[in-house]
Every structure is written in structure tokens, then in C-alpha cells.
Amino acid sequence: MTQASDREFVEFVVKSIVNHPESVEVSRTVDEMGVLLTLKVHPEDMALVIGRHGATAKSIRSLARIIGLRNHARVNFRIAEPEGGMGPRSNRTAKEVEDMVSELNA
């Protein structure tokens, strides 16, 4: 196996999951702590990569570590936050939220 097989593996898995595979980028850096794989995806695909309660991201991280063990390397996996932060957020005021809750309770 080549040194970058961990990067290629993560890239293959993520491209199989997302809706915008052309936007998937996996960078690989090596330092004294081991190998760091950093994943960048289209903002719309963040939820698919992270999964419910982070389950998908944890699974990808585990698989990357297993590939690293086979190559005698410590592999860490991180997902880069897309430009603009955590995605679109609601601009509702506290009063609007309270009104919605009271309507639901009525």
C-alpha cells in the first residue's frame, strides 16, 4: 500500500456518500503527532458526512485509523467547517419563537 492510501480511501468513501462528489477534497499532512486527514465538502453535504449524532463521521474516523494501523501510522480525521460557519440560521426573534410555541400549545 502507498503512503497516501488512507487519503484515497477516505476520499472514496466520502464521495460515495455525498451529493456533490466533485467538491470533496481530502488533504493529508504528516507531523510528529502522525497523519492528519482534513476533509472539505460542499456545505449541503455536511449533514451527510457527519450523520445522525456524528455516527457517520465516527465511522469514517475509525476506518481511517484502521488503515493507518496497517501502515504503522497514527491517523486522525477532521472535517473542515465550510465557509460561512454552521450553515443557514434562522433570523427569528425570541418573541416570534414564543408566539410559535404558544400557538402549538393552544
Secondary structure, DSSP 8 states (H G I E B T S, - for coil): --TTHHHHHHHHHHHHH-S-GGG-EEEEEEETTEEEEEEE--GGGHHHHH-GGGHHHHHHHHHHHHHHHHTT--EEEEE---TTSSS------HHHHHHHHHHHH-
